[in-house]
């Protein structure tokens, strides 16, 4: 009995693969920098920090992984949960949009925790640590696996969450760091597929909640666990996808054969979408940019809500499916996945930050008054271009109708973090990193960290523990916010 062809293809990519392009390595550097910045920023929110640390308080693991911005030293599975939750908490890390959407940087939580643990263990035993270049290679592979699977495998359409793909990608790429052989990679991958994924119910009314902020940490930690089990000799399964009646294909996808949309290279990381200027679910990024333009021109009139007849938002089908929301929004997790809420904030304040999702701002009655005037419609051309491999646009447009006229339509096709706007975005990405780090570190530490991430050669030669150690012993740590989620 042969191994499922999809699992075999992924296993061979992990085992052999190809030399990553310079563009892939450079972009992986940016992804790692951005993710660590997001992780540090999350420490300002007690709803996040109360989930962190060891399961048993006070536990310290010999040669364990160190958690950036904190004093915890954890086993790699728990460390992966901590880092994964931190990176994802503010919905500010990079994004991939396809038939399935998701955040490939979620995998960095598991890969960084595992590589730090393995490196410190190696050093204690007299061996070399893992270099950051090796870590970047593993990151590239995780992005590629998650992203290419997402091109034609949609878990959301059957009610399952996209973090299933994080688990699969981490389980595979963690094997790179462990030095697994082919059978061990198959074991790790097959068990990850058998796990399937959680339901999406915690992302949608009436059950939207904070799980969507730690689900990625849960998935990447499970991927690390399965890879470690495989490395220790746990058996795998040859046909978890194609087995009749009980395989993933029959159980979840009505018998559809699961396959890669294209060969695994480094396409995904080279085309990744960065959230550069503000934390917003990515389908709304161009809508928020359009709203900022309208704010610049009409800010005074936008506060005279009685004079607004309606606000028309044209978007793509995926945005309507995931973030078109009416009615009461329960918490920050609900608000940062509401297209109308994000647009309203941009129109009223001319900016959008993590704090705008908290209750203090959400209690402004003008926000819901504006939301009630919004009409969301699908533009079929936007949906078509969203799925076009050569374009991969994420278009939105906004038109505001006043009682005495209208604004004209502001349309934005490609968001700031898109590959087509990469040159424009990179300086701002480092400004974002500095701003995120400033919540915890002094200017000297920030300067050191930023200089490392701005130099590809310097970063690649650095050991993983040396990189992680740049993020500890903060000299001006600020206390987390006590705002409840």
N, C-alpha and C positions, 0 to 999 in steps of 0.2 A: 504493500500500500504506500503510495507516494504522498509526500507532504502537500497540503493545499498549495496551489501555485502562487497565490498571493502571499502566503506566509513564507514560502521559499524565496520569492523575489525580495521581500524585505530582509530576510535573513542573509541573503547573498550581498545585498547592499551594505548591511552592517559589517559583514565579514570582510568584504573586499572593497566595495564602493569604488569611488574614483577620487583623485586628488581635487580638493575643493578649489574653485577659482579664487583669484585675488579679491574679486568683488564679493564673493560669498564670505570670505574670511573678514574682510573689512566691515561688511554689514553685520556679521556675527558679533564683532567687537562693539558696534553701536547698540545691538540688541542687549548684550550683556550689561553695558553701561546703563542703558535706559531702564532695564529691569531692576538693577540694584538701586537705582535712584527711586523707583516706584516703591521698592521694598522699604527703604528708609523712611519715605514719606508716610507710609502706612502706620508707622509707630506713633504717630500723633493721635491715633484713634483707639480709645480703650476697647471698643467693640472688637477690634482686631487683636490687641495685645493680650486681652484676657484669655484668648485661645492658644497663646504661644507658650513655649517652654516645654519641659519634660512632662510626660503623663503623671509621673510620681514627683511631686514638688521636691526640689533640692537634689535630684539625681544628676550626676555628672558622669559621662561616659569616657573611659580611658581612650585617648586618641580620637575622640569624637569630633564631629564637625562643629565649627563655630558659627553662630548665627550673627550676621552683620547687624550692628547697632545694638546688640544685646550681649549679656554675659553668659548666655546658655551655651553649653557644650553637650551635644546630643548624638544619639545614634543616627545613622544616615536616613532611616525611614521616618523617624519623628522629625529630623532636621529638614527633610524634604517637605513635610507638611507645613512646618513653620515658614520656610522660605517661599513655598508655593502660595500659601495664603497671603503672605506679605506682598509679594509681587502683584497678585491679582486684586488685592483688597479694594483699591480705589478706582478700578476699571480704567487704568491709565497706561497699561502695558500694551505692547504691539498686538496687531490683529491680522487675521486672515479671513477673507470672505469668499465663499464659493457655495456649492450646494449645501455644505455644512460650514458654519462659521465657527470661529474659535480664536484662541490666543496661543500660538506656538511657544511664546516665551514662558507659558505656564510650566513647560518642561524644564526650564532652567532651575527651578526650585529643586527638583530631584537630582539633576546632573551636577549642580554646584555642590549640593550637600554630600553626594556620594563621592565626588572627586576630592573634596576637602578631607573627608574621612579616610579614604584610601591613601591619600598623600601623607597625612599625619601618621597613619599606621606604617606606611613604607619608611618614613623618616625614623620612626621609633625602632624599626628593625634594620636600619642601616641601608635602606634602598632610596632611590631617587623619588621625589614627589612627581605628581602629574603636572605637566606644564599647562599654562593657559591656552597654548595653541592646541593641545590635545582636547581641552575642554571645548574650545571653539569648534573643532571638528565634530565632536559629539552633538553640540548644539545644532550645527548645520544639518546633521542627519535627522535629528528629532523634528526640526522644522519641516524637513522635506517629507518625512513619513506622514506626519499629521496633515500637512497641507495638501499633498497629492491625494491621500485618501479622501479628503474633504471635497475634492473636485467633483466626485460623482457618487459619494456615499453619504447620504443625508440621514443622520440619526434624528434630527429635530422633527422630521416629517412623520416619524413613527412614535414621537413622544419621548424619545430618549435624549439625554444631554450630550453636547459635544465633548465633554471632558472624557468620554470613552476613548476618544482619539488621543488625548493627552496620555492616558494610561498606556495605550499601545505604543506610542512613540517613545515615552520614557522607558518602558520595559525593554524596548529594542536598543535604544541608544545607551542605556546604562550598561548593556552588555559590552559595548565598545570599551568603556572605562574599566570594566572588570577583566577584559581579555577573554571573553567566552568563546568557545568553539561553536561550530554550526549547530550541533544538537542542543546545546545550552541556549542558544539564541532562539531556536524553534520552541523550546520549552517555555521560555519567558514570554514569547509572543503568543503562543497558543493559549496559555493561561490568561493572558490579558484579554484576548478575544472572548474567551469563555466567560470572563467577568461581565462582558457587555458594558452597560453603563447605568447611572442613575436616571430616574425620570426627570423631565424638565419642569415638573410642577412647581419647583421652588423659584422658577424664573417668571411665572405667569400668575395672573389673578385667578383665584383669590389667595394664593399661597406664596406670593413673592416675599422672599426673606433673605437673611444674611448668609444662608448656605451657598448662594451663588458667588459669594466672595471667598469661601474656603473650599468649594468643590474642586477647584483646580489643585489646591494643595493636597487634598485627599487623593486625587487621581495620580498625581506625580509621585506621591509617597507609595502608593500601591504598585506603581510601575517599578520603583526601586526595590520594593520587597520581593516582587516576582522575579526580578533579575538576580537578586541575591540568592533566592531559593534555587533558581536554575543553576547558578554557579556552584551551589553546594550539592547538586546532583538530583534535584527534584525532576521527576519525569515530565515530558511534554506530550502533546497529542497531535497526530498527523493531520486529521481532517476536522478540526473544530468548526470550520466554516461550511464545508460541503457535505458533511454527514447528513444523510436523509433523515428527516423528521426532527432530529435533535441538534443539528448544526445551526450556526448563526444565520446562514442564508435562508433556511426553511422557517426557523422560529421567528426571525425579525423582519426578513425582507421578501416574504412570499416566494421563496425559491430563486430569487435573483442571484446570479453569480456575482460575487464581489471580486473586483479587479482594479488594478491601478489604471488611472486615466492616462498616464504617460510614464515613461521610465523615471526612476529616481535619480536625480542629479543634485542640483543646488538651486533649482528654479524658485522654490518657495521663499527662502531667505533673501534672495536677490530681489524679490517683488513684495516683501513684507510691508505692511502698512503701520507706520508709527503714529501714535497719538502725541502730537508735538506741543500744541498750545493749550489744550484743556482736556479734562477727563470727561469723556462722553462716549456712550456706546457707538461703535464706529459707523453704523448705518446712519447716524444722525450728524456725523462730523461736518459734512458739507452744508447741511441745513443750519447748523450753528454758525458756520462761516458766513452764510448768506444773511442770517439774522444780525450778525455783527455789522455787516455793511448797511443794513437798514437802520440799525441803531445810530450809526454815525450821521445819517442823513435826517432821521426823523425822531430822535430820542424824546424831544419835548412832546410831540404829538402822540407818541406811544403811551405816555402816561395818562393821556385823556382817553381812557378806555371807552367812555360812552360815545365817542365820535368814531369808533372803529366798528364797521359793519361785520367784517369777516376777515380771516387770514387763511389764504389758500396755500397749502403745502403739497407740492407734487413730488413723488418719491418713487422708489422701486418696490417690487413685491415683497422682498425679504424684510424691508423696513416695516412695512405694514403688518407683516406676520409677527414680528418680534417686539416692536416698540410703539405701535399705535395704540395709545391707551386713553380711555375716558374715565371720568369719575374719580373717586377718592384714591389717593396714593398713600400707602401705609407707612413707608419708611424710606431711608436713602436708597436702599436696594431697589425699591419700586420706582423712585424718581429718576435714578440715573439710567433707567431703561424705558423712559417715556419720552417719545419724540416731542410731544407738545410741551412738556415741562421744560426740557432743555432749550427749546426755541423761545419759550416765554422768558426764561432767565436771561438769555442773550439779548432779547428785545428790551427788557427792563433795566438790565444792569450793564450791558455792553461787555460782559466778561462771564466766564463760567469756571468755577473752581470746585474742589471737593466740598468746601464749606457750604456751597449753594444747595447741596442736597440735604443738608441738616435741617432740623425742625425750626431753628431760629429764622432762617430765610424762607422756608416752605410755608410758614404761617402768614406771609404777605398775601393778602386776599387778591391783589392784582394778578398774581400768577394764575390762579384758577379762573379768574375773569377772562384773562387772555386765552387760556386753554379752551374755554367754552366757545370761543369765537373761531376756533381753528377747524378747518375742513381738510382732511388728508385724502389725497387721491393718488392712484397709481398712474404713472406715465409709462406706457409700454416700451418706449424707446429707452428709458432709464433702466428698466428691468432687463432688456436685451443687452445693453452695453455692460451692465453689471456682470453678466454671465459670459461675456465675450473675453476669451483668454488674452487677446491682443490689447484690449482696452482696460478691462477690470475696473471700470469707473464705479463710483458710489455717489451718483448724482442726486441732488435735491434742489428744488426751487421754492421761493416764497414770494407771494404777492399779497400786499395788505390793501384792503378796500376800506377807505374812510367814507363817511356820509357825504363828503364833498369832493371825492376823487379817489385816486388810488396811486400806489407807489411805483407801479411798473414792476416787472418780474426780475428778481435777482436769482440767478441760477449759478450753482457751483458744481462742476462735473467731477473734478478730481480733488480730494482733500489734501491738505498740506503734507501729510505723511506719506502720500503716494509716491511710487518710484518716479513718476513723471515730474515730481516736484522735490526730488531728493536733495539736489544742490541747495535749494532754498531752505530746506528743512534742517539740514545738519547743524548749522550754527545755532538754530533755535533749540535743537535737541540737547545741545550741551548747556544752553541757558536753562532748560528744563531740569537737567541733571543738577546744576548748581543750586537752583531753587529748592529742589527736593532734598539735597544734602544739607542745605542751610537750616533746615528744621532741627538738625541734630549736631552738626559739626561746625567747628570754627573755620575761619577763612584759610588758615594754613593747611588744615587737613583737606579741605575741599580742593584747594589748588593742587595738592599732591595727587589726589584721586583723579581729577580731571586731566592732569598732564599725562598720567599713565594711559588713560583711555583715548587720548588724542594721538598716541604714538603706537602704531600697529606693531612694530618690531619690539618695542619695550614691553608691551602687554604680552605678546606671544612667548617671550623668553621668561616671563615671570612665572613662578610656581603658583599653583592655586592657593596654598596656605598664605603665601606672601600677599596675594591679592586680597584674600578674605581679611587678613590682619590689618589692612588699611582701613577697614570699617569697624574696628573695635576701639575700646578705650576713648570714647567720645569725650572731648574736653568741655563741651557746653551742651550736654543733653537736656532737652526740654521735656517736661512731663506730658504724658498723653492727655488728650482731651477726655473729659468725662461725659461727653455727649453720648447718650444711648443710641444704638442703632434702631 
